[in-house]
Amino acid sequence: MRTMKRSVLSLIIAIIALLSMSAQDGIRPRGDVNCDWEVNIADFNLLIDNILNETKYHAFYTYALDLNEDKEINIADINVLIDGIMGVELAPMPSYSGTLPVLYINTEGTRNIDSKEEYVHADWWLDNKGLEGYESLGSKENPLGMLIRGRGNYTWSHVDKKSFRVKLDKKQPLMGMKKNRHFCLLAGDYWTNPVGFELSRRIGLAYTPAQAPVEVVLNGQYIGLYFITEKIRVEKDRVNVSEQINGEEDADMVTGGWLIEIDGHPEENQFIVWEGNGNLLGVVYHSPDSLSTAQRDYLYNLIPQTDRAVYDSINCGAWEKYIDIDTLACFYIVNEVADDIESFTGSLFLHKHRGDSTKLLFGPVWDFGCSFGRPLQEEPCFLYENTDKMYTPHWLLKMVESLDFQEAVRRHWEEFYPSLETMEAYIDSVVARITSAYEADMARWPNVDPWWASIVLKSEYYYKPHLRDKIKFLNDQWGNNSE
């Protein structure tokens, strides 16, 4: 029965005079389900195969198959495709706004990017769309090469719109950033990450990842507004510590060049420490990422020693032997202003220079996805006063007891506070830059942020009032007029 049904449909299609529907501006036409940039018999065959195989709708991976936009893949989609062949004008595929440069990515064999471990080869080019201040790189006729794979934890497994990690074949100055091969394409946090990163720059942390908004077309489908972001890694222009080679055995060399991350999600290159409060502390070593016995012994001793010092019941400042108090204070202030309840639970980066006497430095900042989340009707509070057990901060509850730390926070706040006067102007500039692209993104991903269709309204009536409240609260606690 299925074979007969398929044969009849194919016969009908073959009789119809097929009209070639070429893509415009790099966007595949609706009905081009096999990504050959035309609507033809092959699309019908592939669509029928998927219907017979009961392929499920997915807003990222099988979006092109859902021609009637009912979030199902069924016989109704075939009817729409036949209508289009017969001359009925089909709704256009979602497209970019044209107000930002567009990054085009075509994977080898139009493969899906469905793994966080396996890279896919791809061609790419960046079109500035005639916008001043941006440099085009490569072209459709002369594309450049990259490797690309998925990234993220919760967002990768629970959110339809995916984020990616890319390795360019050659160093390139993407969107005016310093030449490099290693970048991330971050799918969300259109407001919170730019604001959090700007706070980090203003307080003077040694390195803050640069990022810039672009619109992305993947295999001919518009996939929305993204932020190209520098990947955190040990390099002169990023985390500037002496790089430690994999497998180093020299006892002096293994004391520095470390880039590690505290994160609760299971990761490669991770080990677990029982924190002094009974919680699990997941430690990911990013650089080096393949350890010798000497490296393993050093790191596996350093973190437990630091943890024991944090929870020293006699000397509440014992941890200052292992942790740099100034970078901690600056990192803490930034995340307090951003109200980022996840900042001391995950994506918490630390690095260390070489030498027995050097200390763990906090930063760079990363991932403000859980910031500015407090309901406006609730009074502001400190991060360590948060009662959500899911976001119990590592170490912070003990470190704030230190009088030296409290003094460092007040000192850095006094220097930092005047720079906050222009934060709202900075926020307005970010919103103005991405508003049209945000609206195009919402048309492509209508369920990503259903409560706030306008980033302008969201900024004015939620984020900026939240920021004002938190700054006032902190200045009342730490400012010159506080007790």
N, C-alpha and C positions, 0 to 999 in steps of 0.2 A: 504493500500500500504506500509506504513511504517512497519507494523507488518510482512508482507510477506517478505519485504527486509531484515528485521532483522533475520527472521527465516532461510532464504536461506544462509545468511552469517554465521550464527551460525552452520548450517549443514555442510557447506564447512570446517569450522574450525574444527568441531568435527571429520571429516573424516581424516584430516591431522594428521600425527603422531607428537604430540607435543614434542618438545625438550626442556627440562628444561635448562634455561639460568641463572645460579647462579651469584649473584653479586660478584665482586672482590674488595677487599680493602674498603668495606663499601659503594661502589657506586652502586646504582641500575642499572641493564642492561637497555639499551634502549628498550622500549616496555613494561616495568613493570609499567603500569599506575595506578595500584591499590595499589602499595607499599606492595606486599606480597613477594617480592624478587625473583619472578619467572615470566616468560612470559607464560601465559596459557589462557584458555578459558575465565576466569574472566576478563582479560585485554581487550579482544575483546568486551565483553558485556558492560563494563564500557565505552569504547571508543565509541561504537555505541550509548549508552545512551547520551553521551555528544554531539555527532554530531546531533542526533535527537532533542536535547534540545537547539541546536544552541549556545553552550558554546563558549564564546569569548576567544581568546588567551590572556594570560597575562604572561609576562616573568618570574614572580615569582610563581603565584598560579597554572597555568595550563601548565607550561613549559613541563612537562612529556608527555602531550597528543599530542604535536606537533612533531610527529616522523620524518617527512620529513623536518623540520626546515624551513617552509615557513611562519611561524607566523600566521598560520590559523589552525583551527581544522576541518578537512573535510575528505571525503572518501579517499583522497590520503594517509592519515595517516594509514588507515586500510590496504591499499595495501602494505605499508612499513612493517607493522606488519606481514602480511602473508608471505612476502618475508623472513623476519627474521626466522619465524617458519620453512620455507622450506629450510633453510640453507644458505641463502644469508647473508653475513657478514654486519651487520649494523654499521653505524658510532658509535663509543663509546660515551657515555655521557661525558660531560666535567668533568675533575677531578682536584684535587689539585696538586700542584707542588712537594710536598714532601720536600720542603726546610724549612718549618715551622711546628710546631706542628699542629695537626688537632683536632678540637673540633667537636665531634659527638653529635647531638641532635635528639632524636626521640620523637615526641609528642605523647601523649596518643591518640590512635585511628588514628594516622597519621593526626590529625587535622591541618588545616591551621592556621597560626598565623595571623589573619586578624583584630585584634582589639587592640587599644591602652589602653582600659579600662579593658578588661577581660583577666585574666591570663589563660594560658593553662599548664596543667601538662606535664612534659617531663622527660625522662631519658637522661643522658648525661655522656660522659667520654672524657678525654683529652689524646690523644696519642702523645707522644713526637717524634714518628717516628725514634727513635734511635739517636736523635740529642742531643749533649752534652749541659748541662746548663739548660735543661728543665725537669720538673718532670711530669710523667704521673699521671693522677688521674682517678680512676675508670677503668673500662674496659667494653668491649662488653658483657662479661659474668656476670660482677658485676657492672652494671652502678650505677651512683648516681642520685639523684633527683633534680628537679628544677621547678620553675614556670617561664613562659616566656610570654611576650606580646610585642606588637609593641611600638615604641617610635618615636619622631620627629614631626615636624610641616610640613613644605613644603616638606621635603624629604619623609614623610610618605604618603602624598596624591599625590605627583607628580613624584616620582622617583620609578622605578620598584624594584630596589634592596632595601630591607627594613633594618632598624635598629631595635634593640630590647633592652628591659630591662629584666634582669633576677634576680630572687631571688633563690639562692641555698638553698637546704634543711638544709645544715650545712655549717659552715664557711670553706673555702678552700683557699689555697695559689695559686690562679690561676696565672700561668706563672711567678711565683716568687714574686708576689705581696703579701702584707700583708693579712693574713687570713680575709675573710669577706664573707658575703652572697650576697652583693648587687653590681652588675656590669651592664655595658651596653655593647652591641655589636654594634659598630659604623661601618656603611657600607662604608663610603667614607672618603674624606679628608686624603688620605694616606700620603701626604707630609705636608699639612698645620697644622694639629693638632699636630703631633709630634714636628714640629718646634716651634709652638706657645707655647706648654707646656714646651719645653726646655728653651725657653726665660724666661718663668715664674719662672722656677727653678733657673736659673742663676741670676735673679735679686733679688731672695730671698723672694718672696711672701710666706706666712706661709704654705700654702698647695697648691700643684699642683696635680691634679689627675694623678695617674700612669696608664700606658697603655702598651699593648704589642700586636704585630701582630700575628694572627693565621689564619688558613684556616678552613672554617666551612662546615660541611656536615649535612644537615637538612633532616631527613626522607629519607636518602639514596641518596639525590641529593646534589651535590656540589653547594654551593651558594656563594663561593668567599672568597676573602681576607677581613678580619674584624680586628678591633682593640678592644680587650677586654680592657675596660676602667673603672676605679673606678667611681661609681656613687657619685656625690656630695651629702653629707648628714652630719648631725651633729654626730660626733663620735670622740673619742680621737685621732685616727690616720688619721682623715680627717678634717672636719671643727671643730676645737677644741674649742668649746664654751660650757659653762654649759648648758646641755640639759634642755629645758623647757617643762614640761609635757603638754599634751593636757588638756584644760579646767582649767588651773591654774587661781586662783582668787586673790592670794596674790599680793598686789600692788608692793612690792619689787621684787618679783620673775619674774614678767612679763616684767621687764626692760631689760632683756637679754636672751641669748640662742636663738636668732633669726637667721634664715637663710631665706632670701627672694631673689626674682629674679625680675628684671625689664624685662618685655617681652610683646610685643605687640600682640602676638597670644592669642586668647581666651583659658583660662586654668581653670581647677578646682582650687578652693581656690584662686581666684583672685579678686582684687577690683581695681577700676579705680580712678585716680586722674587727675584733669585738671592741666597740667603743666603751669608754669608761662608764657610760650610763646604761650599758646593756644592749644598745642598738648595734646593728651591723654597719660597718663602714667599708664601702666598696672603693677600692683604689685602682684606677686604670693608669698604666704607664704608657705614655704616648711616645716619649723619646728619652732614652732608647726604647725600642719596642721588641727587642729580642735580647734576653738577659743572660749574661754569663753567671757563674756561681758567685763571683765577687760582686757583681751588680745586684744580683738577687739578695745576697746577704745584707748589703748596705741598705737597700730600699726597704726590705722586709724588717729591718731593725729600726730604721729612721722613723717610720710612721707609728709603730707601737710606742717608741720612746716619746714621740711628740704627744701622742694620746695620753700616756701616763702622766706627762707633765701638765697637760690641760686639766686633768682630773686630780691633781695633787691636792689632797685635803689640808695640807699644812701651809703650803706656799701657793697662793692662787695665781701668782705671776711666774711660776716655774716654766711655763710654756714659752716665755720670751727668749729663752735660750735657743729655741728651735724655729720660732715664727717671727718674721719681721713685723714689728708693731705698726709701722707707718703705712705699709702697703695694706695691711689688714684693716687699719682705720679707714683708709680711702675706699677700699673695696666695700667695706661695711656701710659707709655713708651713702655711696652710690646706690646700693641696693635698698637701703632704708628709704631714700627719696623715691625710688621707683616702686617701693612697697612690694618687692619681689619675694614672696614667701618661699620660693624654691631655691633661692640663691645660696643657702648654706646646706642644702640637701642633695643637690645634683648639679651637674655642669659647673662644678666648682674647680677651677684650674689653679694650680700652684706650680711654681718653677723655682729652680735653685742653681746658683752659680757654683763653680768649683771651689773647694776648700773646706776644711773641717770646721772653720769658724763661720761659714756663710749660713744664712737662714732660709727657710721656706718663704717665698714671696707670693702674696696673693695676687691673682689675676693671670690672664686677662679676663674681663667680663665676657659672658656668653649667655644667650638664651634668656630673654626677658618675657617669655611667653606667659608666665604666671604673675607678672607684675600688674599693678594698678587694678587688682581684682577685688578689693574690699568694697562692699556696698556703700554708697555714699551716705546712707542713713546711719552707718556705724561710725563711732568715734575713732580717729586714728590711734594707732598703738605701735610699739616697737615690734620688730620681726620676731624677737625671742619671746614675746608675749602671745604669739599665735597659739591657739589651742588645738589646731587641727593636727592630729598625730601623724597624718600622712606627710606633713611638712615640718616635723621636728628638726630643728637645725643642728647640724653637727658642730660640736665644740663651742658654739656661740654663747650658750647659756652660762658656761663657766668663764669664758674669756671676758665677758662684760663685767665680771666682778673685780677685775684688775683695775686699781686706781691709775696705773700707768696707761692702760688702754683708754680709760675714760678721759684722761687728760689729752691723749693723742687725738681722740675723736673731737673734742672741743677745739683743739688747736687747728686741725684741718678744716673743721666746719667754719671757723671764723674766716679762713682764707678762701673757702669755697663759696660761701653764702652769697657774696655780691654777684658772682657770675650767674646765679639763678634768676636774676632780674630779667634777663633777656631770653629765658628758656621758652616762654610762650611765643615770642616772635620766631624763634627757631622752629617750634612746633608748627606754627602757621605756614612757614616756608615748606616744610615737609609735606603737609597736607595739600597745599596748593600744587605741589609738584606731582603728586600721585593721584589726585582726585579723579580725573577722567579715567586713568588706568584702573583705579579701584572699582569704578562703576562697571567697566568692561569685565573685570574679574568677577564681580558679583553676578553679572549676566551668565558667565560660564559656570560659576560655582554658587548657585543661589542658596544652598543650604549651609555654606561655610559660616556665615555670620547673619543668621536670619533676623536678629533683633535690631540691628543697626544697618540699614541699607546705605546710609550716607556716612562716610568717614568725617565729613565736616561737622555734622550733628553730633556724632560720637565724640569727636574731639572737644567741641564746645560745651556739651552738656554732661559729659562723663569724665573723660580723661583730664582735661585741664582743671576742672573743679577738684578732682581727686588730688592732682599734683599740688594745687594751692593749699589744700587742707593739710597734706603731709608735710610740706615745707614749713608751714606755720607751726605745726605741732613740734617738729624737730627744732626749729629755732627757739621756741619757748623752752625747750629742754636744754639746749646746748649753747644758745646765743649769749651775748654779753649780759643780757638782763635776766638770764636764768639764775636760779639759786645754785 
